[in-house]
C-alpha cells in the first residue's frame, strides 16, 4: 500500500491557481532574491516551455516578480507584484522564449543590484511547488532549496573542500548533503553544501577570508 503525505493530498500553501506555474515560480524568484542577498534594482526574466505558453494566464510572470521582491508563494500581495516592483523602483523585463528547455517549466532570472552586480540563475518548477536550480552565474549546479544551503564557487585544486568543511566543523554546522560540480580539472568548480542549520554571515566571511581559492560564496 502506498503512503501519501498531507502535502501530496492538499499541495503547498500558495496563492493560486497552479502549484507549478505559480507557487514554483514564486520559489524560483525568491531563490534568486536570496542568492542576490536581497539587493535587486533590475530583473530580466526569460520564460521557457509551458511557462512561456501558458504562464501568463496562470500568473507565472507575477509569481516570479513576487519572488524577486522576496515575497513567499502564499503572500496575498503576489497578484500585485508588478505594481509593487514599480513602486519599489525595480525595473522588470519579461521575455517569452520559444526555445525548448530541458524541463517545460523553466525560467532564467537575471538580477542586477544597485551597485551593478549581476546574479543569474536558471531553474525549473518540477511540480507540487517544488523547484530545481540547475545553473548559477553560468556554473551548472543542482539544488532544491529545501535545506539551508551554502554555495561556494572556487578553483578546482586539492585542499579547498577540506578547508571549507573544516570551517563548517569549527562553526558546529552539520552537513546534510554535499555535491561538487566542476567545468574541468583545475578549472572553475562549485560546492553545493546543504546543511541542517542556516549558515550565518560570519561563516560566509570566514570562508572568503581563509579559503584563498574561493571566488564567490552564497548562502540560502
N, C-alpha and C positions, 0 to 999 in steps of 0.2 A: 504494500500500500504506500502510495507516495504522500509525503508530508508537505503541507503548504504553510508558509508563514503568513502572518497578518498582512505584511507588505504585498505578498503575491495576490491576496484576495482583494484588498481595497486600494492598493497602489500608494504612491507617495503623497505627502501633503503638498499642495500646489494650487496655483491659480490656473484654471483650465485653458483650453479644452483637452490638450494631449500631453501625456507624460513624456513622450519622445520629443515632440515638436515644441513644447512649452517648458515643462519642468527641466528636461535635459538641457535645452538651450540656455535656460537661465543659469544652470550649474556650469555650463561651459564658459559663459560670460563671466561668472563670478570667479571661476578658476583663473581666468586671465587677469581679472582685477587683483586677485591675491598675489599672483606672480609679479605683477607690476607694482605691488605694495600700495595699492590704492591711489596711485598717482596717475590720473587719467585726464589728459587735456583734449585728446582727439582719438577717435577709433575708426578703423576701416574694417568692415565685416564683409566677408565673402561667403555666400551660402551655396552649397552643392547638393546634387541629388534631390531627394524629396524635400529637403529644407528649402531648396530653391523653387521647386514647382508648386508646393502646397503650403510652404511655411508661412507665407504672408497671411493666409486665411486662418491659420492656427495660431497666429501671434508669435511666430518664431523670431521675427525681427524685434518686436517689443521685448521678448524674453531675453534675447542676447544683450540688448541695450540695458535692460534692468540689471543683468548680471555684472556688466562692466561698471555699473554705478554702485555695485556692492549689495544689491538687493537680493534677498533669498527667493527661491521659487514660490513660496507661499505668501510673499508680501503682496498685499492688496494693491499697492501702488504700481505693480508690474505693468498693468494695462496703460498707464500714463507715462511710461518710461521715456518715450521720445520727447515729451514735453519737459519732463524732469531734466533730461540731458541738456536741452536748450536753456532751461533756467540756470543750470549749473555751469554753463559756458563750455560744455563738452561738445565738440564737433563730431558728428557721426555721418559716415558714408557707408551705404549698404549696397552691395553688388550681388547679382544673382547669376551664377555661372552655369553653363551647360556642360562643363567637363564632368566626366564620370569619376566619382571618388571611390575609394576602397569600401567605404560604408555610405549608405544612402543619406544618412542624417549627419552630414559633415559641415563644419564651419572653420574658416580661417579668421582669426581675430588678431588684428594688428593695433596695438595701443602705443600712443606717443604721450610721454609725460610732459609736464610743464617745462622741464629743462631740455626737452627734445630727445630723451632716451626712448628707444623703440623696443617693445616687447611683443613677440609674435608667437601665437600658439595655433596648432591645428588639433582638432578633436572631433569626436562623434558622440551623438546621443544614441545609446545602444539598447534602449528600451527600459520601461519602468522607471524613468527618471534617472537612470544610471548613465555615466559617461566614461569615455576613454580618451585620454590625451595621448597623441601619437607624435607630436613634434613641439619643441620649444626652441625658439630662436635658431631654427634651421637644423637642430640636432634631433634625430629620431629617439623617442623615448616611449615608454608605456606606463601609464599610471591611471588610477581610478579616482583619486581624490577622497576615497573612503577613510583613509588614515591620515593623521598628521604626516606631512612629507617634507623631506629635505632633498633638494636637488642641487648637486654640485657639478659644475662644469669645470673640466680640468684637462691637463695634458696627460696622455697615457704613458706614464713612467712608473717603474717599481717604487713601492712605498707610499704612494698617495692614498690608496684605500686604507692602509694601516694608520696613516696619520689622521685621517678624518674619523675613522671609527674609534681611535684612541681618545680623541677629544670627546666624542659622544659618551664613551665609557666613563671618563672623568666627570662628565656632567650628569652622570646617572640617567642617561637616556637609553632605553632598551630598543633595539632594532627588531621590528616585526618581519619585514621583508626588505630585500635589497637586490637591485639589479644594476649592472654596469653595461652601458652602451658605448661603443666606440666606432669612429669612422674608419680607422686603420691603426695598425700598430704604431705606437709613439705619436699618434695624431690626437685630434680633439676627442674627448670622451666625456661621458656624463654618468654620474652615480644618481640613482633614484632610490632613496632610503625612506621607507615607511616606518614610522615609529609608534610606540604605544602612547607617548605623551608629546604634546607640541614642543617643537624646537624653538627656544627663545632667541631674541636678537643677540644676546650676549654670546650664545654658542655660535651663531652665524658669524659674528665678528671674529671670534677666536679662530674659526676655520679659515677665514680670509687672511688673517694676520699670520698664522703659523704654518699653513699649508701653501707653500710658495707656488706650487704648480696649479693652484685653483685660479680660475678666471671669473667665475660668477657663482654665487650661492643664492638660492631661492628657498623660502620657507612657505609652506601652505598649511 
